[in-house]
C-alpha cells in the first residue's frame, strides 16, 4: 500500500514537470506556424525623397513634351515659309501664263475665253502679291521668279488651267493651310485661304469655257468679269455688294471687259 502511494506521488511530480515543457513547445510551434506580421512604415525622410523623385520625373516628362511641341511648331514655321515661297512662285507663273493664254485665245478668235484668262491672270497676280507681303512681313526673302510655261491651243490651254486649279484645290492649298495653322501664322492663313477659295471659283469657269468651246457655244460665256482686288475672287456676272471671301466692297472690283 505504501509502495502504491509512493508511485502515485512520483507520477504527479513527473506530470508537473512535463506539462509546462509541452506548453512551452506548443507555443513555440504556434509561433513557427503563424509568425506575427507587422507593417513597416516608410520613414518621413524616405517618403519625402520619393515624392521629390516623382516630381522630378514628372517635370522631366513635361519638359520633354514642351520641347517636342516647340520643335513641331518651329518645323511648321519653317515649312510655312517654304510653302509661301512655293505658292508665290506658282501664282506668279500662273499670272504670266494666263496672260499668254489670253493672247492666244484672242489670236484664235475666242474673245470671251481671252477675257476669262485676262481676269484670272489679274486674280493670280493678287494672290502672288498677298503671298509676297506675308513673306516680307516675316522678314523672309522673296523668290526671284522667272515664269516658265508653254502656250498651246486654247483648248489645250484650258485643259492645262483646269489641271492646275484641280491640284491647288485638292492638294497644295489644303496642305499649306494645315501647316500654317500648326504654325499659328494668321497672315499666312489669310493669304493662303484667299487663294484657295478663289481657285475653287476659277476651276468651274474654265470648265464652262472648255465645254462651250467644244460645243461651239461661245455665246453663252460672259463678255465681262469682275475681280476682287483683295483676294482675287472672280465673278463672270455682276458681283454681290461685298466679296463673298474678303468682304471687300464691289465698288472696288476690277472690271475686265476689254482685251
C-alpha positions as CSV (number, residue, x, y, z in Angstrom):
1,X,0.0,0.0,0.0
2,X,2.8,2.3,0.9
3,X,4.5,1.4,-2.3
4,X,1.5,2.3,-4.4
5,X,1.2,5.6,-2.7
6,X,4.8,6.4,-3.4
7,X,4.4,5.5,-7.1
8,X,1.4,7.8,-7.4
9,X,3.2,10.7,-5.8
10,X,6.1,10.2,-8.2
11,X,3.8,10.3,-11.2
12,X,2.3,13.6,-10.0
13,X,5.7,15.1,-9.7
14,X,6.7,13.9,-13.2
15,X,3.5,15.3,-14.7
16,X,4.0,18.6,-13.0
17,X,7.5,18.9,-14.6
18,X,6.5,17.6,-18.1
19,X,3.3,19.6,-18.8
20,X,4.9,23.2,-18.7
21,X,7.5,21.9,-21.1
22,X,4.9,20.8,-23.5
23,X,3.0,24.0,-23.2
24,X,6.2,25.9,-24.0
25,X,6.9,23.7,-27.0
26,X,3.3,24.2,-28.3
27,X,3.7,28.0,-28.0
28,X,6.9,27.7,-29.9
29,X,5.3,25.6,-32.6
30,X,2.4,28.0,-32.9
31,X,4.8,30.9,-33.3
32,X,6.7,29.0,-36.1
33,X,3.4,28.2,-37.9
34,X,1.9,31.6,-37.8
35,X,4.5,34.3,-37.4
36,X,3.3,37.7,-36.4
37,X,3.5,40.2,-39.2
38,X,3.9,43.9,-38.7
39,X,3.7,46.7,-41.3
40,X,6.9,48.7,-41.7
41,X,6.2,52.4,-42.0
42,X,8.2,54.5,-44.5
43,X,10.3,56.9,-42.7
44,X,9.3,60.6,-43.3
45,X,12.6,61.5,-45.0
46,X,12.4,58.5,-47.3
47,X,8.8,59.4,-48.3
48,X,9.9,63.0,-48.9
49,X,12.7,61.8,-51.2
50,X,10.3,59.5,-53.1
51,X,7.9,62.4,-53.7
52,X,10.8,64.6,-54.8
53,X,11.9,61.9,-57.3
54,X,8.4,61.6,-58.6
55,X,8.1,65.3,-59.0
56,X,11.4,65.4,-60.9
57,X,10.3,62.7,-63.2
58,X,7.0,64.4,-63.9
59,X,8.8,67.7,-64.5
60,X,11.3,66.0,-66.9
61,X,8.4,64.4,-68.9
62,X,6.7,67.8,-69.1
63,X,9.9,69.4,-70.2
64,X,10.3,66.8,-73.0
65,X,6.7,67.3,-74.1
66,X,7.2,71.1,-74.2
67,X,10.4,70.7,-76.2
68,X,8.6,68.4,-78.7
69,X,5.8,70.9,-79.0
70,X,8.3,73.7,-79.6
71,X,10.1,71.6,-82.2
72,X,6.8,70.8,-84.0
73,X,5.9,74.5,-84.0
74,X,9.3,75.5,-85.3
75,X,9.1,72.9,-88.0
76,X,5.7,74.2,-89.0
77,X,7.0,77.8,-89.2
78,X,9.9,76.8,-91.4
79,X,7.6,74.8,-93.6
80,X,5.1,77.7,-93.9
81,X,7.9,79.9,-95.2
82,X,8.8,77.3,-97.8
83,X,5.1,76.9,-98.7
84,X,4.5,80.6,-99.1
85,X,7.6,80.8,-101.4
86,X,6.2,77.9,-103.4
87,X,2.8,79.5,-103.6
88,X,4.3,82.8,-104.6
89,X,6.3,81.2,-107.4
90,X,3.2,79.3,-108.6
91,X,0.9,82.2,-108.6
92,X,3.4,84.5,-110.3
93,X,3.9,81.9,-113.0
94,X,0.1,81.3,-113.4
95,X,-0.5,85.1,-113.8
96,X,2.1,85.3,-116.6
97,X,0.9,82.1,-118.2
98,X,-2.8,83.0,-118.2
99,X,-1.9,86.4,-119.7
100,X,-0.2,84.5,-122.6
101,X,-3.2,82.2,-122.8
102,X,-5.4,85.2,-123.2
103,X,-3.4,86.5,-126.0
104,X,-3.5,83.1,-127.7
105,X,-7.3,82.9,-127.3
106,X,-7.7,86.3,-128.9
107,X,-5.5,85.2,-131.8
108,X,-7.7,82.2,-132.4
109,X,-10.8,84.4,-132.3
110,X,-12.1,83.3,-128.8
111,X,-12.7,86.7,-127.3
112,X,-14.8,85.5,-124.4
113,X,-12.2,83.0,-123.4
114,X,-9.5,85.6,-123.8
115,X,-11.4,87.8,-121.3
116,X,-11.6,84.9,-118.9
117,X,-7.9,84.3,-119.0
118,X,-7.2,88.0,-118.6
119,X,-9.4,88.1,-115.5
120,X,-7.8,85.1,-113.9
121,X,-4.3,86.4,-114.7
122,X,-5.2,89.5,-112.7
123,X,-6.5,87.3,-109.9
124,X,-3.4,85.2,-109.7
125,X,-1.3,88.3,-109.5
126,X,-3.3,89.4,-106.5
127,X,-2.6,86.1,-104.9
128,X,1.1,86.4,-105.6
129,X,1.3,89.9,-104.1
130,X,-0.5,88.7,-101.0
131,X,1.9,85.8,-100.5
132,X,4.8,88.2,-101.2
133,X,3.5,90.6,-98.5
134,X,3.4,87.9,-95.9
135,X,6.9,86.7,-96.7
136,X,8.2,90.3,-96.4
137,X,6.3,90.8,-93.1
138,X,8.0,87.7,-91.8
139,X,11.4,89.1,-92.8
140,X,11.9,86.3,-95.4
141,X,13.4,86.5,-98.8
142,X,11.0,86.6,-101.8
143,X,11.9,84.3,-104.7
144,X,13.1,85.8,-107.9
145,X,10.7,84.1,-110.3
146,X,11.2,83.7,-114.0
147,X,8.0,82.1,-115.2
148,X,8.3,79.1,-117.5
149,X,5.4,77.7,-119.4
150,X,4.3,76.5,-122.9
151,X,1.5,78.1,-124.8
152,X,-0.6,75.6,-126.9
153,X,-4.0,75.8,-128.5
154,X,-6.8,77.4,-126.5
155,X,-8.4,74.1,-125.9
156,X,-5.2,72.6,-124.5
157,X,-4.6,75.8,-122.5
158,X,-8.0,75.4,-120.9
159,X,-7.3,71.8,-120.0
160,X,-3.9,72.8,-118.5
161,X,-5.6,75.5,-116.4
162,X,-8.2,73.1,-115.1
163,X,-5.5,70.6,-114.1
164,X,-3.5,73.3,-112.3
165,X,-6.6,74.6,-110.4
166,X,-7.6,71.0,-109.5
167,X,-4.1,70.3,-107.9
168,X,-4.2,73.5,-105.9
169,X,-7.7,72.8,-104.7
170,X,-7.3,69.2,-103.8
171,X,-3.7,69.1,-102.6
172,X,-1.5,72.1,-102.5
173,X,-3.5,74.7,-100.6
174,X,-5.2,72.3,-98.1
175,X,-1.7,71.1,-97.1
176,X,-0.3,74.6,-96.9
177,X,-3.3,75.8,-94.8
178,X,-2.8,72.9,-92.4
179,X,0.8,73.7,-91.9
180,X,0.2,77.5,-91.5
181,X,-2.4,76.6,-88.9
182,X,0.1,74.5,-86.9
183,X,2.5,77.4,-87.1
184,X,-0.3,79.7,-85.8
185,X,0.5,82.2,-88.6
186,X,-2.7,84.2,-89.2
187,X,-1.4,86.3,-92.1
188,X,-0.3,83.2,-93.9
189,X,-3.6,81.6,-93.2
190,X,-5.5,84.6,-94.7
191,X,-3.4,84.8,-97.8
192,X,-3.4,81.1,-98.5
193,X,-7.2,80.9,-97.8
194,X,-7.9,83.8,-100.2
195,X,-6.1,81.9,-103.0
196,X,-7.6,78.5,-102.1
197,X,-11.2,79.7,-102.2
198,X,-10.6,81.8,-105.3
199,X,-9.2,78.8,-107.2
200,X,-12.4,77.0,-106.3
201,X,-14.1,79.7,-108.4
202,X,-11.7,79.6,-111.3
203,X,-12.0,75.8,-111.9
204,X,-15.7,75.8,-112.9
205,X,-15.2,78.9,-115.0
206,X,-12.5,77.1,-117.0
207,X,-14.7,74.0,-117.3
208,X,-17.6,76.1,-118.5
209,X,-15.4,77.7,-121.1
210,X,-13.9,74.4,-122.3
211,X,-17.4,72.9,-122.7
212,X,-18.6,76.0,-124.6
213,X,-15.6,75.8,-126.9
214,X,-16.1,72.1,-127.6
215,X,-19.8,72.6,-128.3
216,X,-19.3,75.7,-130.3
217,X,-21.4,77.7,-127.9
218,X,-19.1,80.6,-127.0
219,X,-22.0,83.0,-126.9
220,X,-23.1,81.5,-123.5
221,X,-19.8,82.8,-122.0
222,X,-19.6,86.2,-120.3
223,X,-18.2,89.2,-122.0
224,X,-17.1,90.8,-118.7
225,X,-15.5,89.7,-115.4
226,X,-15.1,91.2,-112.0
227,X,-12.1,90.6,-109.8
228,X,-11.8,91.4,-106.1
229,X,-8.6,93.5,-105.5
230,X,-8.2,92.0,-102.0
231,X,-8.5,88.2,-102.5
232,X,-8.7,87.8,-106.3
233,X,-12.3,86.3,-106.1
234,X,-13.6,86.3,-109.7
235,X,-17.2,86.7,-111.0
236,X,-18.5,86.2,-114.5
237,X,-21.6,88.2,-113.6
238,X,-22.4,91.3,-111.5
239,X,-20.9,90.6,-108.1
240,X,-22.7,91.0,-104.8
241,X,-22.3,94.2,-102.8
242,X,-19.4,92.6,-100.8
243,X,-17.0,89.9,-101.8
244,X,-18.1,86.5,-100.5
245,X,-14.5,85.8,-99.4
246,X,-12.9,89.0,-98.2
247,X,-16.0,91.2,-97.7
248,X,-14.4,93.9,-100.0
249,X,-17.0,96.3,-101.4
250,X,-17.9,95.5,-105.0
251,X,-17.2,99.2,-105.9
252,X,-13.5,98.4,-105.7
253,X,-13.7,95.4,-108.0
254,X,-11.6,95.3,-111.2
255,X,-13.8,95.2,-114.3
256,X,-12.4,93.2,-117.2
257,X,-14.3,93.7,-120.4
258,X,-11.6,94.6,-123.0
259,X,-8.5,92.7,-124.2
